[in-house]
């Protein structure tokens, strides 16, 4: 689960995405995947909504790894306490 390499953010969000933030986002997406696999769709939706509120766009593709992209309104402080 990694950030999509073919995106062109409107502002330089790539410089805002530290290795620690990448790890945190990936951990949230893993937790979401695990919740979905366990049938806990409410928890999976809660995680996705929290990620979206922080300014991360999640792209689910059947049969492929989930990808994510930081949107121009990305706010890393909204990820605090989510993992």
Biotite code that builds the C-alpha atoms (Angstrom):
import biotite.structure as struc

atoms = struc.array([
    struc.Atom([0.000, 0.000, 0.000], chain_id="A", res_id=1, res_name="UNK", atom_name="CA", element="C"),
    struc.Atom([1.828, 3.008, -1.240], chain_id="A", res_id=2, res_name="UNK", atom_name="CA", element="C"),
    struc.Atom([1.169, 6.424, -2.547], chain_id="A", res_id=3, res_name="UNK", atom_name="CA", element="C"),
    struc.Atom([0.355, 6.518, -6.215], chain_id="A", res_id=4, res_name="UNK", atom_name="CA", element="C"),
    struc.Atom([3.427, 7.647, -8.154], chain_id="A", res_id=5, res_name="UNK", atom_name="CA", element="C"),
    struc.Atom([1.500, 9.012, -11.125], chain_id="A", res_id=6, res_name="UNK", atom_name="CA", element="C"),
    struc.Atom([-0.321, 11.813, -9.336], chain_id="A", res_id=7, res_name="UNK", atom_name="CA", element="C"),
    struc.Atom([0.359, 15.505, -9.715], chain_id="A", res_id=8, res_name="UNK", atom_name="CA", element="C"),
    struc.Atom([-0.783, 17.285, -6.544], chain_id="A", res_id=9, res_name="UNK", atom_name="CA", element="C"),
    struc.Atom([-1.858, 20.914, -6.889], chain_id="A", res_id=10, res_name="UNK", atom_name="CA", element="C"),
    struc.Atom([0.527, 21.920, -4.121], chain_id="A", res_id=11, res_name="UNK", atom_name="CA", element="C"),
    struc.Atom([3.717, 20.279, -2.979], chain_id="A", res_id=12, res_name="UNK", atom_name="CA", element="C"),
    struc.Atom([2.143, 17.742, -0.640], chain_id="A", res_id=13, res_name="UNK", atom_name="CA", element="C"),
    struc.Atom([4.965, 15.266, -1.316], chain_id="A", res_id=14, res_name="UNK", atom_name="CA", element="C"),
    struc.Atom([7.294, 17.312, 0.881], chain_id="A", res_id=15, res_name="UNK", atom_name="CA", element="C"),
    struc.Atom([4.711, 17.088, 3.679], chain_id="A", res_id=16, res_name="UNK", atom_name="CA", element="C"),
    struc.Atom([4.619, 13.283, 3.573], chain_id="A", res_id=17, res_name="UNK", atom_name="CA", element="C"),
    struc.Atom([7.419, 12.119, 5.825], chain_id="A", res_id=18, res_name="UNK", atom_name="CA", element="C"),
    struc.Atom([8.380, 8.443, 6.084], chain_id="A", res_id=19, res_name="UNK", atom_name="CA", element="C"),
    struc.Atom([6.624, 8.401, 9.465], chain_id="A", res_id=20, res_name="UNK", atom_name="CA", element="C"),
    struc.Atom([3.404, 9.725, 7.927], chain_id="A", res_id=21, res_name="UNK", atom_name="CA", element="C"),
    struc.Atom([3.614, 7.162, 5.112], chain_id="A", res_id=22, res_name="UNK", atom_name="CA", element="C"),
    struc.Atom([3.955, 4.427, 7.728], chain_id="A", res_id=23, res_name="UNK", atom_name="CA", element="C"),
    struc.Atom([0.998, 5.801, 9.693], chain_id="A", res_id=24, res_name="UNK", atom_name="CA", element="C"),
    struc.Atom([-1.225, 6.058, 6.608], chain_id="A", res_id=25, res_name="UNK", atom_name="CA", element="C"),
    struc.Atom([-0.253, 2.565, 5.496], chain_id="A", res_id=26, res_name="UNK", atom_name="CA", element="C"),
    struc.Atom([-1.014, 1.218, 9.000], chain_id="A", res_id=27, res_name="UNK", atom_name="CA", element="C"),
    struc.Atom([-4.465, 2.824, 8.878], chain_id="A", res_id=28, res_name="UNK", atom_name="CA", element="C"),
    struc.Atom([-5.134, 1.270, 5.491], chain_id="A", res_id=29, res_name="UNK", atom_name="CA", element="C"),
    struc.Atom([-4.020, -2.137, 6.777], chain_id="A", res_id=30, res_name="UNK", atom_name="CA", element="C"),
    struc.Atom([-6.369, -1.759, 9.764], chain_id="A", res_id=31, res_name="UNK", atom_name="CA", element="C"),
    struc.Atom([-9.160, -0.835, 7.340], chain_id="A", res_id=32, res_name="UNK", atom_name="CA", element="C"),
    struc.Atom([-8.432, -3.875, 5.164], chain_id="A", res_id=33, res_name="UNK", atom_name="CA", element="C"),
    struc.Atom([-8.433, -6.128, 8.226], chain_id="A", res_id=34, res_name="UNK", atom_name="CA", element="C"),
    struc.Atom([-11.737, -4.658, 9.417], chain_id="A", res_id=35, res_name="UNK", atom_name="CA", element="C"),
    struc.Atom([-13.291, -5.277, 5.999], chain_id="A", res_id=36, res_name="UNK", atom_name="CA", element="C"),
    struc.Atom([-11.973, -8.854, 5.939], chain_id="A", res_id=37, res_name="UNK", atom_name="CA", element="C"),
    struc.Atom([-13.506, -9.442, 9.378], chain_id="A", res_id=38, res_name="UNK", atom_name="CA", element="C"),
    struc.Atom([-16.842, -8.061, 8.222], chain_id="A", res_id=39, res_name="UNK", atom_name="CA", element="C"),
    struc.Atom([-16.554, -4.986, 10.463], chain_id="A", res_id=40, res_name="UNK", atom_name="CA", element="C"),
    struc.Atom([-17.689, -2.595, 7.762], chain_id="A", res_id=41, res_name="UNK", atom_name="CA", element="C"),
    struc.Atom([-18.627, 0.124, 10.240], chain_id="A", res_id=42, res_name="UNK", atom_name="CA", element="C"),
    struc.Atom([-15.027, 0.242, 11.509], chain_id="A", res_id=43, res_name="UNK", atom_name="CA", element="C"),
    struc.Atom([-13.650, 0.123, 7.956], chain_id="A", res_id=44, res_name="UNK", atom_name="CA", element="C"),
    struc.Atom([-15.882, 3.048, 6.972], chain_id="A", res_id=45, res_name="UNK", atom_name="CA", element="C"),
    struc.Atom([-14.874, 4.959, 10.094], chain_id="A", res_id=46, res_name="UNK", atom_name="CA", element="C"),
    struc.Atom([-11.187, 4.584, 9.215], chain_id="A", res_id=47, res_name="UNK", atom_name="CA", element="C"),
    struc.Atom([-11.760, 5.627, 5.605], chain_id="A", res_id=48, res_name="UNK", atom_name="CA", element="C"),
    struc.Atom([-13.739, 8.696, 6.690], chain_id="A", res_id=49, res_name="UNK", atom_name="CA", element="C"),
    struc.Atom([-10.980, 9.708, 9.114], chain_id="A", res_id=50, res_name="UNK", atom_name="CA", element="C"),
    struc.Atom([-8.339, 9.298, 6.410], chain_id="A", res_id=51, res_name="UNK", atom_name="CA", element="C"),
    struc.Atom([-10.466, 11.315, 3.984], chain_id="A", res_id=52, res_name="UNK", atom_name="CA", element="C"),
    struc.Atom([-10.993, 14.066, 6.579], chain_id="A", res_id=53, res_name="UNK", atom_name="CA", element="C"),
    struc.Atom([-7.205, 14.349, 6.863], chain_id="A", res_id=54, res_name="UNK", atom_name="CA", element="C"),
    struc.Atom([-6.974, 14.960, 3.123], chain_id="A", res_id=55, res_name="UNK", atom_name="CA", element="C"),
    struc.Atom([-5.935, 11.531, 1.892], chain_id="A", res_id=56, res_name="UNK", atom_name="CA", element="C"),
    struc.Atom([-7.732, 10.128, -1.140], chain_id="A", res_id=57, res_name="UNK", atom_name="CA", element="C"),
    struc.Atom([-7.971, 6.328, -1.073], chain_id="A", res_id=58, res_name="UNK", atom_name="CA", element="C"),
    struc.Atom([-8.225, 4.394, -4.317], chain_id="A", res_id=59, res_name="UNK", atom_name="CA", element="C"),
    struc.Atom([-9.505, 0.842, -3.919], chain_id="A", res_id=60, res_name="UNK", atom_name="CA", element="C"),
    struc.Atom([-9.000, -1.347, -6.954], chain_id="A", res_id=61, res_name="UNK", atom_name="CA", element="C"),
    struc.Atom([-10.294, -4.899, -7.000], chain_id="A", res_id=62, res_name="UNK", atom_name="CA", element="C"),
    struc.Atom([-7.432, -7.357, -7.256], chain_id="A", res_id=63, res_name="UNK", atom_name="CA", element="C"),
    struc.Atom([-4.824, -4.650, -6.659], chain_id="A", res_id=64, res_name="UNK", atom_name="CA", element="C"),
    struc.Atom([-3.225, -2.982, -3.679], chain_id="A", res_id=65, res_name="UNK", atom_name="CA", element="C"),
    struc.Atom([-5.011, 0.037, -2.246], chain_id="A", res_id=66, res_name="UNK", atom_name="CA", element="C"),
    struc.Atom([-3.312, 3.260, -3.253], chain_id="A", res_id=67, res_name="UNK", atom_name="CA", element="C"),
    struc.Atom([-3.537, 6.691, -1.699], chain_id="A", res_id=68, res_name="UNK", atom_name="CA", element="C"),
    struc.Atom([-2.794, 10.263, -2.654], chain_id="A", res_id=69, res_name="UNK", atom_name="CA", element="C"),
    struc.Atom([-2.455, 13.363, -0.509], chain_id="A", res_id=70, res_name="UNK", atom_name="CA", element="C"),
    struc.Atom([-4.970, 15.982, -1.614], chain_id="A", res_id=71, res_name="UNK", atom_name="CA", element="C"),
    struc.Atom([-4.127, 19.713, -1.607], chain_id="A", res_id=72, res_name="UNK", atom_name="CA", element="C"),
    struc.Atom([-5.988, 20.103, 1.714], chain_id="A", res_id=73, res_name="UNK", atom_name="CA", element="C"),
    struc.Atom([-3.898, 17.397, 3.439], chain_id="A", res_id=74, res_name="UNK", atom_name="CA", element="C"),
    struc.Atom([-3.638, 18.058, 7.186], chain_id="A", res_id=75, res_name="UNK", atom_name="CA", element="C"),
    struc.Atom([-1.343, 15.580, 8.965], chain_id="A", res_id=76, res_name="UNK", atom_name="CA", element="C"),
    struc.Atom([-2.557, 16.743, 12.383], chain_id="A", res_id=77, res_name="UNK", atom_name="CA", element="C"),
    struc.Atom([-5.902, 15.045, 11.642], chain_id="A", res_id=78, res_name="UNK", atom_name="CA", element="C"),
    struc.Atom([-4.129, 11.668, 11.572], chain_id="A", res_id=79, res_name="UNK", atom_name="CA", element="C"),
    struc.Atom([-2.928, 11.999, 15.166], chain_id="A", res_id=80, res_name="UNK", atom_name="CA", element="C"),
    struc.Atom([-4.330, 9.337, 17.434], chain_id="A", res_id=81, res_name="UNK", atom_name="CA", element="C"),
    struc.Atom([-5.903, 7.285, 14.649], chain_id="A", res_id=82, res_name="UNK", atom_name="CA", element="C"),
    struc.Atom([-3.533, 4.312, 14.741], chain_id="A", res_id=83, res_name="UNK", atom_name="CA", element="C"),
])
